[in-house]
Amino acid sequence: MVTGAEIIVKCLEAEGVEIVFGYPGVAICPFYDALYDSPIRNVLVRTEQNAAHMASGYARVSGRPGVCVATSGPGATNLITGIATAYMDSIPLVAITGQVNLEQLGRDVFQEADITGACESFTKHSYLVKAAEDLPRVLKEAFHIAATGRPGPVLIDVPQDIQEQRLPAFLYPERVEIRSYKPRTAGHPMQVKRALEAIETARRPVICCGGGVVLANAREELLAFAKASGIPVVSTMMGTGVAPMEDPLYLGMIGNFGRSCANRAIGEADLILLCGARVGDRAISAPNQIAEQAKVIHIDIDPAEIGKNMRVDIPIVGDIKTLLSALAEKVEPANCEEWARQVRRYKSEFVPRGEPRADFVEPRAFLRDLSAQMEPDAVLAADPGQSQIWAAVNFSQREGRFLTSGGLGTMGYALPAALGAKLAKPGRQVVAVCGDGAFQMSMCELATVQATHVPLKVIVFDNRRLGMVREYQNKRYRGRHIGTHMAGNPNFVLLCKAYGIPCALAENNERARELAAEMLSCKTPYVLVCRVDPETPSL
């Protein structure tokens, strides 16, 4: 005989799951008891939201769905922000929640919450399991749905009595058959032909890469296509890292906080190839205005994204990796040599802002120093706010990854996501960059860092302000600051020492550079606090 909880664990083992991130409670205890005898590693988080963020970081670096677990009621509702964060950035997660007994549903018993209903608008799919014999099919489908097509989170809610229900045997399905779910991977040949013809006649083409290129692991295919065609490349924030900044064809990030050279190229283009990008308001504030002067080719695995924010002339639905590979084989060099020279000149004229200081750490200059010190395949996770912009614009990705909450802008994401990434790839350098506000939303996970013995590195930019909101108050509300002064900040050095983690304070760029070298060479976790001028702008 095998219990429903044991079936869940066996399904996870069959899917090759090595780590689950979670927080137990009574309604999920049968699962945790079954996990006791499994080789799957359990990482105990300090709050459930961070279980989803850790699973997100793990998924983004490993290329496999991350798994997070919580109990019913507040445990499940605490997962919601993490699930929504993953949904907005198309990250494959499988979230497993305990639930009250089946017969108690709808009776408002202790720790009951309709979590499938609450998460309906930001899960790719969800299940409320009502029979233990359904569990193998549900788990198999969940992993398939999370990882295929446009990736995203799938929620599985399992009542406690279903976890305790006994069945005579366990059999895991070999394949998935979902009649209503058939993601298209191959683009329509006629649309591909039209795209190649548009490239042939264009004189000022630009490739704009989004997070879909990164998620599809299509970086090499993108670079091969760009090289074969000679077309310059820009990226959205979520596409950061698709090309190294040193590549002469790559101009950098576009958008409100992007590089002027990249924005100028998009504004002057006569053909834009959108690759796995949703073209949100932070990337292009007036997308249809751009589309009026340029022909637009949009390639995406999700047909709902094509044309949603920008008028499209040539839509191509399919797997970005497959399509870019096909385009690279068929494309002829574009007739845009003069244009390529022109945008390279724009790039050479771009001067990043922020000079090293002796009285504070200038974060933009420091991040340029940090990127030079770090290994080519390093992972940098940045919290939303000024830290995100400073990192996206000034940290030069080469072969590594840039992790951030781009769609939802969830503060407190960087530290747990970085920990998940480090657990996925222990041999790679992983650094989390946090503002003092965001750090205090997840600093409890320093205990998880210690418990997992992971040598994670964390940088805290301490300006005693909610910097980006304060900037907005300056521009929109005539400097009427309220709720943005971080009065009562702790002594972060002493705080980290209480967790048993080495921590140092840098008060100028020279010292920050020295301490960064010490941090990167340290074999244990390390937190570097940088004192930043509160008036330092995002750009």
N, C-alpha and C positions, 0 to 999 in steps of 0.2 A: 504493500500500500504506500501511496505517496500523497502528501498534503498539497494543497494549492500553493502554499508558501514555498515548498520544496520545488514545485514545478516552475515557479517564477525564477528561482535561483538556477535551476537546470537550464532554463531557456537563456538566461544571461550568460551562463557558461558556454552554451552552444553558439552564441553570438560572438564569442571571444572577448567578452567584457572582462577587464582586469581590475577595474576600480569603480566603486560607487561612492558618491558623495551624499551624505545624508545626516539625518537627526532622528533618532527613534522616538516612539511614543506607543501607547498601548495598542492603538489600531493597526500599527505596522509591526508590532512585536513578533507575530508569527514569521514574517519574512526575515527579520533580523535573527531569530533563532535558527532558521534554516541556513542563513548566511554563515553562521558560526562554523559549520563544517565544510565550507567552500573555500577554494583557493582565492576567490575574489577578495580584493582588499577593500575594507571599509574605511573611508576617511570621515571622521566625525567633525562636522563643521560647528561653528558657534551660533549661527542663525541660518534658517533654511534658505533665505534668499541667496546667500552665498554658496549654497550647495549647487544651485542652478548656474551661478556665475563660474564656479570651478569646473562644472561639467562643460560649460561653454568654452572656457579656455582649453580644456582637455580636447574637446572635439575639434576646435579650430587648428590645433597644432598636430594632432594625431591623424585627422582625416576620418575618424570614426565617430559615431554618435556617443555623446557623453550621457551618463546615467546619474540622475539625482533622485533621492528618496526622502519622503516626509510622511508624518502621521496625518491623521484627519484633523479637521477644524483649523485651528490657528497654524498648525504645521503646514498644512496644504496651502492656506491663504498666504502664508509668508513666502511661498514659492512663486506667487503670481508675478511679482515684478521681475524675477529672474527669468521666468518663462516668457513674459512679454518682451524682455530685452533680447532673448534668443530669437523670438519670432521676427522682430523688426530687422534683425541682421541676418536672417536665414541660416541659423545655426542648428545642426541636427542634435536634438536632445530626446531622450526618453525619460519622462518624469513619472515615477511610480508613487502613488499616495495610498495610504491606508484610509479606510472608511468605516463608519459604524456598521453594525450587522445589517444584512439586507432587509430584514423585517422591520428595522427601526428607521429606515429611510423615510424622510418626510415628516417625522414626528418631533423634530427639534430636540433630539436627545443630546446628551453631553458630547461636545466636540463634533457635532455634525455640521458640515458645510457642503453645499452643492458646488463642488470644485469644478466639475466638468462644465456646469452652466456658467460659472464665474469666468472660466478661461476660454469660453467658446470663441470669442472674437480674436484671440491671439494664440491659438494652437493650430497646427496643421490638421490634426485630427485628435479625437479623444474617445476613450472607452470607459464605460462603467460596467465592470465585469459582474455578471449575475450567476455564473456557473463555472466551477473549477475546470470542467472539461473544455471551456473556451480559452483558457489561459495560453496554451501553446500557440494556437492560431493568432490570438491577440498580440502576443509578444513578437511573433514572427512578422506580422503585418506592421506593427509599430516601428520596428527597426527598418523595415523596407521603406515605409512612408517617410520616416525622418530623414533618411539618407539619399533618397532618389528624387528626381525632378528638382524642383526648388526645395532645398533642405529646410527643415524647421522642427519645432518641438512637437512631440506627441505625448499626450497625457493618458496614463492608465490608472484608474481609480478602482481599488480592490477592497470590498468590504471584508471585515475581519473574519466573519464566519466562512467566506469563500476561501480565504487563506488557510483556514483550519479544516476545510472540507477534504475528505479522503477519496482518492481514486485508486483503482487497482494497478494502474501502470502509467508511465510517462512516454509519450511519443511526440517528438518535435517534427513539425512539417519540413519537408525538404525544399519546397518552393512556396511562393506567394501567388495567389490568384485573387485579385480584387477587380471585379468586372468594371467598376466605375473609375478606376485609377490606372491610367496608362500614359505616363509622361512621354512626350515626344522628344526624341534625342537627335534625330537626323533632320536637318533643315530642308525645306522644300527646294528641290534643285533649281526651279525657275527663279525663286527669290535669290538664291546664291548667284545665279547667272546675272540677274539684274544688279546685284551688289558689285560684282566684278566689272560690269559695264560702267557703273557709276564711278568706280575708282579710276577707271581708264580715262574718263573725260574730266575728272576733277583736277583743279589746279592748286587748291589750297585745302587738302584733306587733313583731318585730325582724327586719331583714334582716342576715344574716351573710355577708360576702363573703370569698372566698378567692382564691388565686392564679389560679384558672380564669377569673375575671372579667378580670384583668389580661392573661393570656395570650390571651384571645379578643378583646382590644381592645374590651371591652364597657363601658368606663367611662361613656360618655355614655348608653348604654341603661340602665345601673344607676341613674344619677342621675335620668334621666327617670322611671323606674319609682318610685323613692323619692319624687320630688316629686309625681307624680300620685296616689300612694296616701297620702302623708303618713307613711309608716312610717320610724321611726328606723333608722339603719345602724351596724353595727359591722363590724370586719374582723379576720381572722386576720393574722399577721405577713406572710404572702405576699400578702395582699390590701391591705396598706398602700399608700395612694396612690390608691385607687379614688375617694375623695372628699377634698376639701381639709378640713383641720382646722377651718377657719373656717365650713364649712357647718353651719348650725344642726341639721340632721338627723343629722350624723355625730358619733359619740361616741368613736371611736378604736379602738385595738387591744384585743382580748380576750386572756385567757390568764394563765398564771402570772406573766408579766411585763407584762401589759397594764394599761390604765387602769381604775381602780376603777369609774368611771361606766359603762364598757362592760360590764364583768363583772356589775355589778349589774343592768343592763338585761337581759342574757341570763338571769340567774338568776330574774328576775321575769316573764319573758315567758310569754304563753299560746300564742304562735305564733312559730315560728322558721323563716325562709326561708333555708336554706343554699344559697348560690350559688357553685358551683365551689370548695367547701372540703372537705377530707378529714376535718376535725375531729380532728386528732391530739391526743396527750396534752398538748402544751404549750398548745393552744388551749382545750380543755375537759377538765379532769382526770377528771371523772365524767360523760361524755356521756349515759349512760342514765338517770342521776339527773335530769338536766335534762329529758330526753325524757319522763319520767313526769308532769311537770306542764305540759308544753307540747306542742302538736301540731307536728310537724316536716314541712316540705316540703323535699325535697332535689333540687336541679337540678344535673346534671352530665353531661358528654359521655361519661364512662366509667361504664358500669353497675356495674362492680366496686367503685366507690367508694361507691355509694349503699347505706346501711345497714351499711357495714363497721365503723364506729366508733360509730354512734348509731342507735337505733331510728327508723325513718322511717314516717310515716303516708301521705304522698303523694310517691312517687318520680316524677321526670320526667327521662327520658334525652334529651338533645339539646344542641344548640349554645347556649351561654349567651347569646350576643349575639342570636341569633334569638328565643329564648324571652323574654328580658327586653324586647325590643322589642315582642313580641306582648302581653306582660302590661301594659306601659305603655299600650298602646292600649286595652285592654279593662278595666283595673282602675278601680273607682270609689274615691273617697277613703274610706279606712278609718275606722271609727268609733272613733278613738283619739286625739282631740284632747287629752283630759285626760292620757293616757299620754305623749303627745309633750311636753306641758308639764312633766310630772314628770321625764322623762329629761333634758330640757334643764336642769332645775334640778340634777340630778345632775352634769351636765357643768360647769355654772357653779361648783359647789362643789369640783370637782377642782382641787387645787393641785399643780402639778408640783414635784418635789423638786430640791434642788440650788441653792444660792445662790452667786454669784460669790465667789471667794476671792482674797486677796492673796499667799498663800504657795504655792499650787498652782493649776493649772487645774482648775476644777470642770467635768467633761466634760458633764454634763447641761445646766448653764447655758450652756456654750459652744456646744453644738449648737443650742440655741434661738436664740442670737445668730447663728450661722452660717446657719440657715435663713432668717432675716430678711434676711441680706445676699445670698443667692443668688437667681438668676433663677427665675421661676415654673416653667419647664419643666426645671429642673436634674435631673441624675441623681446619686443618692447610692448608693454601694456600700459595704456594711458587712460586716466580718468577724464570724463567730460569736464568741460570748463576750460580755463586758461591752459591747464596742463596739457589737455588734448591738442589744442591749437599749437602751443609751443613745440610739442613733440612732432606733430604731423608735418609742420613746416620746416623744422630745423634738424630733426634727427634723420640722418641719411641711411635709408634702408639699402642693403645690398642683396643678400640672399636670405634674409630673415623674414620675420612676420611682425606686423603692426596690429595689435589687438586693442580695440576700443569699442565702446557702445555708441555706434554711429546713428542708429535709427531712433532709439528711445532716449539716448543721452543719460544713462543711469549712473548717478554718482555712486562711488563705492565699488565699482566694477573691477578696477584694475588689479587690486591686491588679490582677491580670490581667483580672478581669471588667470593671473600670472602663476598662481600656485598650481592651478589645474594644468596649465601649459608645462610647467616644470615637471610635474608628475608624469605627464605624457612623454616628455623628452628630457630625461634627467641630465643628459650629456650636453645640452645646449645652454648658453647663457640666457637667463630670463630676468628682466628688470621691470618692476612696476613703477610708474611715475604718477604721483598723486598730489593733489593740492591738500592743504591742511583740512579743508572742509570735507572733501571726499574721503580722505584717510580716516577721519573719525567716524565715518559711516561703516567701515569694515575693519578697523584696527583690532577688533576682537579676534580676527582670524590669525593674528600673530601667534596665538596659542596653537592653532592648527598647524602653522608653519613649524613650530617647535616640536609638536607631537609627531609630525611626519618626517622630521629630520631632513627637511629640504633646504638647501642653501640658497634660498630666494633672496634677491636683492630688491630693496625698496627705496625710492627717492621721494622725499616729502618736501614740496615747495611751500614753505611757511611764510605767507604774507599777511596772516591774521585777517584775511578778508575772503568773502565769497567773490572772487575777483571778476568773473565775467558778468555776474548780476550787477555788481557795483558799476562796471563799465556801462551797462545798459541804463542804469539809473542816472549816470552822468549824461548820457546822450539823450535820453527820452524824458527824464524827469528833473532836468536842471540840477543834477547833483544832490537831490534830496535822498540821502542814504538812510535806509531803514532795513534792519534785519540782515545786513551784510558785513557787519563788524564782528569778527570771531573772538569776542571777549571771553575770557575763561579758558583759552587753549591750555592744555597741559604742557608740562616740560616733556617734550617728546623723547629726549635722551633718557631721562629717568624712567619714563614709561616703558621704553623698550628694554631697559635693563631689568625692570620688574618681570618682563617675559623671558629674561635670560638671553636677549638678543643684542649683540654689539650695535652701538649707535654712535654716530658722531655728528657734530654740528659744524657746518661751513658758513662763514659770514662774508666771504668774498670769492671771486672766481678762481683765483690762484689756489686757495685752500680747497675749494670744491673739486678742482682737477686732481689735486693730490689725493684727496680722500676717495674720489671715484676709482682711482687706480688701486687703492687699498681695498675698497669694497669689492671690486671685480676679482681680485686675487684671493679674497677670503674664502675659506672652505666651509664656513658656516653662514647662516642667515645674517644679513647686515642691513641696517637702515641708515641712510644718509639724509639728514635734515639740512635743507638749504634755506637760509634766511633771505627772503626776497622783498624788495621794495614794493609796498602796496600800490604804488602808482604805475608799476610796470604794465604796459598794455599787452593785449593778446597778440597783436602784430607789431 
